[in-house]
């Protein structure tokens, strides 16, 4: 790993821990603050809402400043509000601190994606972006299980204190190692916002919001799936989550290589189709322990392989508005998070089994693949404003779409 990319990986680690550790800490927080589990669940929604609000808003406000300065300020915000979460005296203050700690999430990944692509070696932009998202996968392998363990055996407040420490380390590494890139010259916010007037922009947003929702249909209910259907004990769920996180890490690097080797658009469509197939398999084999474990790894890998291609797809589509568009993709991921958890839970409300969410997820992934296909078709027909570009590995005379 290039040392210049390490601060982005550390930022991804902190963000990954604070986003996903809440799911394991809900019972502890509910008991300590004397609220119900559904009320505690609103803390997850508060963070997601913060991401959706903050991603485009903060980038729009701060886009005229040097990227290094923007990232440092965003991570300082992240550190302060996670620190406040550790000391929140009641539910209201914790809700507000979770909301505000979500604000810099999407903007950090949005700006970080552009920075990673700019400092990457030639032809390895997507792999550089995948190094930033590697922080999320490390969080799922180590950070989230550790934070959950500490929250269960000591206090959930310590878990958020650890996140704040990771935030401080990220701020230090950003100052020490990240190159001082120049701010965008002659920035025109109105022109940047015109990106949202493009049909291809909304196809990508729909692809992310609906397609990646397939992941969260499955992942949101993985604990009852593995205990009630596969027959694992509750204590084994932690190890199942580590297995899923390991798959996510492997898939993240594979996705970066795919996007550099082919094109982000084609890689995204292929991976969404693959996710459709894997989620259907999950539905049929989850009652068998060994196949269920294998598919936990495979599904995690396929789902996170999408991260770098989708981010690069958004950046390539938004020439002149890269940071704003990359931040919008992170907001779309969190819409997918909320949408997947909601739609995946509907079959359970009506009495279907815990394999049903995976089936709903397969449908969402297939819908995402359809939107990717429509985008590629638009480019081929010449109706898109996205330019074609030649890439390594393309035969002479055969254009390869930048998407």
C-alpha positions as CSV (number, residue, x, y, z in Angstrom):
1,X,0.0,0.0,0.0
2,X,1.2,3.5,-0.8
3,X,1.7,5.4,2.4
4,X,-0.2,8.4,0.9
5,X,-3.3,6.2,0.8
6,X,-3.1,5.0,4.4
7,X,-4.9,8.1,5.9
8,X,-7.9,7.3,3.7
9,X,-7.9,3.7,4.8
10,X,-7.8,4.8,8.5
11,X,-10.7,7.1,7.9
12,X,-12.6,4.3,6.3
13,X,-11.9,2.1,9.3
14,X,-13.3,4.7,11.8
15,X,-16.3,5.3,9.7
16,X,-17.0,1.6,9.2
17,X,-16.8,0.9,13.0
18,X,-19.2,3.7,14.0
19,X,-21.7,2.8,11.2
20,X,-21.9,-1.0,11.8
21,X,-21.1,-1.4,15.5
22,X,-24.5,0.1,16.4
23,X,-26.3,-3.0,15.2
24,X,-24.5,-5.1,17.8
25,X,-24.9,-2.5,20.6
26,X,-28.6,-1.8,20.4
27,X,-29.6,-4.1,23.4
28,X,-26.9,-2.5,25.6
29,X,-27.8,1.1,24.7
30,X,-31.5,0.4,25.1
31,X,-31.0,-1.1,28.6
32,X,-28.6,1.7,29.7
33,X,-30.8,4.6,28.5
34,X,-34.1,2.8,29.4
35,X,-35.5,2.9,25.9
36,X,-37.0,0.2,23.7
37,X,-35.0,-1.7,21.0
38,X,-37.1,0.0,18.2
39,X,-36.2,3.4,19.7
40,X,-32.5,2.4,19.8
41,X,-32.9,1.3,16.2
42,X,-33.7,4.9,15.3
43,X,-30.1,5.7,16.2
44,X,-29.0,3.7,13.1
45,X,-31.5,5.7,11.0
46,X,-30.2,9.0,12.5
47,X,-26.7,8.2,11.3
48,X,-27.9,7.2,7.8
49,X,-29.9,10.4,7.6
50,X,-26.8,12.4,8.5
51,X,-24.9,10.8,5.7
52,X,-27.7,11.6,3.2
53,X,-27.8,15.2,4.3
54,X,-24.1,15.8,4.7
55,X,-22.7,14.1,1.7
56,X,-23.7,16.6,-1.0
57,X,-24.1,19.6,1.3
58,X,-20.6,19.6,2.9
59,X,-18.9,19.0,-0.5
60,X,-20.9,21.8,-2.1
61,X,-19.9,24.1,0.7
62,X,-16.2,23.1,1.0
63,X,-15.4,22.2,-2.6
64,X,-13.4,25.4,-3.2
65,X,-10.8,24.5,-0.6
66,X,-7.8,22.1,-1.0
67,X,-8.9,18.5,-0.6
68,X,-6.4,17.8,2.2
69,X,-7.9,20.6,4.3
70,X,-11.4,19.4,3.6
71,X,-10.6,15.9,4.7
72,X,-9.0,17.1,7.9
73,X,-12.0,19.2,8.8
74,X,-14.4,16.4,8.0
75,X,-12.5,14.0,10.2
76,X,-12.3,16.5,13.0
77,X,-16.1,16.8,12.9
78,X,-16.3,13.0,12.9
79,X,-14.1,12.7,15.9
80,X,-15.9,15.4,17.9
81,X,-19.4,14.0,17.4
82,X,-18.3,10.4,18.1
83,X,-16.7,11.6,21.2
84,X,-19.9,13.3,22.2
85,X,-21.7,10.1,21.6
86,X,-19.5,8.4,24.2
87,X,-20.7,11.0,26.8
88,X,-24.3,11.5,25.7
89,X,-26.4,11.6,28.9
90,X,-29.7,10.6,27.3
91,X,-31.4,9.3,24.2
92,X,-32.0,12.8,22.7
93,X,-28.4,13.8,22.9
94,X,-27.2,10.5,21.5
95,X,-29.6,10.8,18.6
96,X,-28.3,14.2,17.8
97,X,-24.7,13.2,18.1
98,X,-25.3,10.2,15.8
99,X,-27.0,12.5,13.3
100,X,-24.1,14.9,13.3
101,X,-21.4,12.2,13.3
102,X,-23.0,10.9,10.0
103,X,-22.7,14.3,8.2
104,X,-19.0,13.9,7.2
105,X,-19.3,10.2,6.2
106,X,-20.3,10.6,2.6
107,X,-18.3,13.8,2.1
108,X,-15.1,12.1,3.3
109,X,-15.5,9.2,0.9
110,X,-16.6,11.5,-1.9
111,X,-13.5,13.8,-1.6
112,X,-11.3,10.8,-0.6
113,X,-12.3,8.9,-3.8
114,X,-11.2,11.8,-6.0
115,X,-8.0,12.3,-4.1
116,X,-7.2,8.5,-4.3
117,X,-7.8,8.5,-8.1
118,X,-5.5,11.6,-8.5
119,X,-2.6,10.2,-6.5
120,X,-2.9,6.7,-7.9
121,X,-0.4,5.1,-10.3
122,X,-1.4,5.3,-13.9
123,X,-4.1,2.8,-14.8
124,X,-4.8,1.9,-11.1
125,X,-7.3,4.5,-10.1
126,X,-10.0,2.1,-9.0
127,X,-7.5,0.0,-7.1
128,X,-6.5,3.1,-5.2
129,X,-10.1,3.9,-4.4
130,X,-10.5,0.3,-3.2
131,X,-7.7,0.9,-0.7
132,X,-9.8,3.6,1.0
133,X,-12.8,1.3,1.1
134,X,-10.6,-1.4,2.6
135,X,-11.0,0.5,5.9
136,X,-14.7,-0.5,5.9
137,X,-13.8,-4.2,5.4
138,X,-11.2,-4.1,8.1
139,X,-13.8,-2.5,10.4
140,X,-16.2,-5.5,9.7
141,X,-13.4,-8.0,10.4
142,X,-11.8,-6.5,13.5
143,X,-13.3,-3.2,14.6
144,X,-17.0,-4.1,14.7
145,X,-16.6,-7.4,16.6
146,X,-14.1,-5.8,19.0
147,X,-16.4,-2.8,19.6
148,X,-19.4,-5.1,20.1
149,X,-17.4,-7.2,22.6
150,X,-16.3,-4.2,24.6
151,X,-19.8,-2.8,24.5
152,X,-21.3,-6.0,25.9
153,X,-18.7,-6.7,28.6
154,X,-17.8,-3.1,29.7
155,X,-19.8,-0.2,28.2
156,X,-21.1,0.8,24.8
157,X,-19.6,4.3,25.5
158,X,-16.1,2.8,25.3
159,X,-16.9,1.7,21.7
160,X,-17.5,5.2,20.6
161,X,-14.5,6.4,22.5
162,X,-12.4,4.0,20.4
163,X,-13.9,5.4,17.2
164,X,-12.9,8.9,18.4
165,X,-9.3,7.7,18.9
166,X,-9.3,6.3,15.4
167,X,-10.5,9.7,14.2
168,X,-7.6,11.5,15.9
169,X,-5.1,9.0,14.4
170,X,-6.7,9.7,11.0
171,X,-6.4,13.5,11.4
172,X,-2.7,13.1,12.3
173,X,-2.0,10.8,9.3
174,X,-3.8,13.1,6.9
175,X,-1.6,16.0,8.1
176,X,1.6,13.9,7.9
177,X,1.1,11.7,4.8
178,X,-1.6,13.0,2.4
179,X,-0.2,15.1,-0.5
180,X,-1.3,18.8,-0.6
181,X,-3.3,18.8,-3.8
182,X,-4.5,22.0,-5.3
183,X,-8.1,23.1,-5.0
184,X,-10.3,23.2,-8.1
185,X,-9.8,26.4,-10.0
186,X,-12.6,28.5,-11.3
187,X,-15.2,26.4,-9.4
188,X,-18.8,27.0,-10.5
189,X,-21.2,25.4,-8.0
190,X,-24.2,25.9,-10.4
191,X,-22.3,24.1,-13.1
192,X,-21.4,21.3,-10.7
193,X,-25.1,20.9,-9.6
194,X,-26.0,20.6,-13.3
195,X,-24.7,17.0,-13.0
196,X,-28.0,16.1,-11.4
197,X,-29.7,17.2,-14.6
198,X,-28.2,14.3,-16.5
199,X,-30.2,11.2,-17.1
200,X,-27.1,9.0,-16.5
201,X,-26.6,10.6,-13.1
202,X,-30.0,9.4,-11.9
203,X,-29.5,6.0,-13.5
204,X,-26.4,5.6,-11.4
205,X,-28.2,6.8,-8.2
206,X,-31.0,4.4,-8.8
207,X,-28.5,1.6,-9.5
208,X,-26.8,2.2,-6.2
209,X,-29.8,2.9,-4.0
210,X,-31.8,-0.1,-5.3
211,X,-29.0,-2.5,-6.4
212,X,-26.8,-2.3,-3.3
213,X,-30.0,-2.5,-1.2
214,X,-29.8,-6.2,-2.0
215,X,-26.7,-6.5,0.2
216,X,-28.6,-4.9,3.2
217,X,-31.6,-7.1,2.7
218,X,-29.3,-10.0,3.4
219,X,-26.9,-8.5,5.9
220,X,-29.5,-6.8,8.1
221,X,-31.0,-10.2,9.0
222,X,-27.9,-12.4,8.9
223,X,-28.0,-13.1,12.6
224,X,-31.5,-14.7,12.7
225,X,-30.8,-16.4,9.3
226,X,-27.7,-18.1,10.7
227,X,-29.2,-19.0,14.1
228,X,-32.9,-19.9,13.2
229,X,-32.3,-21.4,9.8
230,X,-28.7,-22.6,9.7
231,X,-28.8,-23.7,13.3
232,X,-25.7,-21.9,14.7
233,X,-25.6,-20.8,18.3
234,X,-25.9,-17.1,19.1
235,X,-22.3,-17.0,20.2
236,X,-21.2,-18.1,16.8
237,X,-22.7,-15.1,15.1
238,X,-19.6,-13.0,15.8
239,X,-17.5,-15.4,13.9
240,X,-20.0,-15.5,11.1
241,X,-19.7,-11.7,10.8
242,X,-15.9,-12.0,10.8
243,X,-16.3,-14.5,7.9
244,X,-18.5,-12.0,6.0
245,X,-16.1,-9.2,6.7
246,X,-13.2,-11.3,5.3
247,X,-15.2,-11.9,2.2
248,X,-15.9,-8.2,1.9
249,X,-12.2,-7.4,2.1
250,X,-11.3,-9.9,-0.6
251,X,-14.1,-8.6,-2.8
252,X,-13.1,-5.0,-2.4
253,X,-9.7,-5.6,-3.9
254,X,-11.2,-7.8,-6.7
255,X,-13.6,-5.0,-7.6
256,X,-10.8,-2.5,-7.9
257,X,-8.9,-4.8,-10.3
258,X,-12.1,-5.5,-12.4
259,X,-12.9,-1.8,-12.8
260,X,-9.3,-1.1,-13.9
261,X,-9.2,-4.1,-16.3
262,X,-12.6,-3.6,-17.9
263,X,-14.8,-0.5,-17.2
264,X,-16.6,0.6,-14.0
265,X,-20.0,0.3,-15.7
266,X,-19.5,-3.2,-17.1
267,X,-17.9,-4.4,-13.8
268,X,-20.9,-2.9,-11.9
269,X,-23.5,-4.7,-14.1
270,X,-21.6,-8.0,-13.9
271,X,-21.3,-7.8,-10.1
272,X,-24.9,-6.9,-9.6
273,X,-26.0,-9.9,-11.7
274,X,-23.6,-12.1,-9.7
275,X,-25.1,-10.8,-6.5
276,X,-28.5,-11.7,-7.8
277,X,-27.4,-15.3,-8.3
278,X,-25.6,-15.5,-4.9
279,X,-28.6,-14.3,-3.0
280,X,-30.9,-16.8,-4.7
281,X,-28.4,-19.5,-3.7
282,X,-28.4,-18.2,-0.1
283,X,-32.2,-18.6,0.0
284,X,-31.9,-22.3,-1.0
285,X,-28.8,-23.5,1.0
286,X,-29.0,-21.6,4.3
287,X,-30.5,-24.6,6.1
288,X,-27.1,-26.4,5.6
289,X,-24.3,-25.1,7.8
290,X,-21.3,-25.5,5.5
291,X,-22.9,-24.1,2.3
292,X,-24.4,-21.3,4.5
293,X,-20.9,-20.4,5.6
294,X,-19.5,-20.6,2.1
295,X,-22.2,-18.3,0.8
296,X,-21.7,-15.9,3.7
297,X,-18.1,-15.4,2.4
298,X,-19.1,-15.3,-1.3
299,X,-22.0,-12.9,-0.8
300,X,-19.9,-10.5,1.2
301,X,-17.1,-10.6,-1.4
302,X,-19.5,-10.0,-4.3
303,X,-21.3,-7.2,-2.5
304,X,-18.2,-5.2,-1.6
305,X,-16.6,-5.8,-5.0
306,X,-19.1,-3.2,-6.1
307,X,-17.7,-0.4,-4.0
308,X,-14.8,0.8,-6.2
309,X,-16.4,0.2,-9.6
310,X,-19.5,2.2,-8.6
311,X,-17.5,5.0,-7.1
312,X,-15.3,5.2,-10.2
313,X,-18.4,5.1,-12.4
314,X,-19.8,8.1,-10.7
315,X,-16.5,10.0,-10.9
316,X,-16.1,9.2,-14.6
317,X,-19.7,10.3,-15.3
318,X,-19.3,13.7,-13.5
319,X,-16.4,15.5,-15.2
320,X,-16.1,18.8,-13.4
321,X,-18.3,17.6,-10.5
322,X,-16.4,14.6,-9.3
323,X,-16.4,15.4,-5.6
324,X,-20.1,16.2,-5.4
325,X,-21.0,13.2,-7.5
326,X,-18.8,10.8,-5.4
327,X,-20.4,12.2,-2.3
328,X,-23.9,11.6,-3.8
329,X,-23.0,8.0,-4.4
330,X,-22.3,7.6,-0.7
331,X,-25.6,9.1,0.1
332,X,-27.2,6.6,-2.3
333,X,-25.4,3.7,-0.6
334,X,-27.1,4.8,2.7
335,X,-30.4,5.0,1.0
336,X,-29.8,1.5,-0.1
337,X,-29.0,0.6,3.5
338,X,-32.3,1.9,4.8
339,X,-34.3,0.6,1.8
340,X,-32.8,-2.9,1.9
341,X,-33.4,-3.3,5.7
342,X,-37.0,-2.1,5.3
343,X,-38.0,-4.1,2.2
344,X,-36.1,-7.2,3.5
345,X,-38.1,-7.0,6.7
346,X,-41.5,-6.9,5.0
347,X,-41.7,-10.7,4.3
348,X,-40.9,-11.3,8.0
349,X,-43.9,-9.1,9.0
350,X,-46.2,-11.3,7.0
351,X,-44.9,-14.5,8.4
352,X,-42.3,-15.7,5.9
353,X,-39.1,-17.3,7.0
354,X,-35.6,-15.7,7.4
355,X,-34.5,-16.8,4.0
356,X,-37.1,-14.4,2.4
357,X,-35.0,-11.2,2.8
358,X,-32.3,-12.8,0.6
359,X,-34.9,-13.3,-2.1
360,X,-36.0,-9.7,-1.9
361,X,-32.4,-8.7,-2.1
362,X,-31.9,-10.8,-5.3
363,X,-34.8,-8.8,-6.8
364,X,-33.2,-5.5,-5.8
365,X,-29.8,-6.5,-7.2
366,X,-31.4,-7.5,-10.5
367,X,-33.1,-4.2,-10.7
368,X,-29.7,-2.5,-10.1
369,X,-28.2,-4.5,-12.9
370,X,-31.1,-3.3,-15.2
371,X,-30.2,0.3,-14.4
372,X,-26.5,-0.4,-15.2
373,X,-27.6,-2.0,-18.5
374,X,-29.7,1.1,-19.3
375,X,-26.7,3.3,-18.6
376,X,-24.4,1.3,-20.9
377,X,-27.0,1.2,-23.6
378,X,-27.4,5.0,-23.4
379,X,-23.6,5.4,-23.9
380,X,-23.5,3.0,-26.8
381,X,-26.4,4.8,-28.5
382,X,-24.6,8.2,-28.2
383,X,-27.4,9.7,-26.0
384,X,-25.1,10.0,-23.0
385,X,-22.7,12.9,-22.4
386,X,-20.2,10.4,-21.0
387,X,-17.2,10.2,-23.4
388,X,-15.7,7.0,-24.7
389,X,-12.0,6.4,-23.8
390,X,-9.5,3.9,-24.8
391,X,-8.2,1.6,-22.1
392,X,-5.4,-0.9,-21.8
393,X,-6.7,-4.3,-22.8
394,X,-9.0,-3.0,-25.5
395,X,-8.3,-4.3,-29.0
396,X,-7.2,-1.8,-31.7
397,X,-10.2,0.1,-33.1
398,X,-12.6,-1.1,-30.4
399,X,-13.6,1.8,-28.1
400,X,-14.1,1.0,-24.5
401,X,-16.6,3.1,-22.6
402,X,-15.3,5.1,-19.7
403,X,-18.3,4.0,-17.8
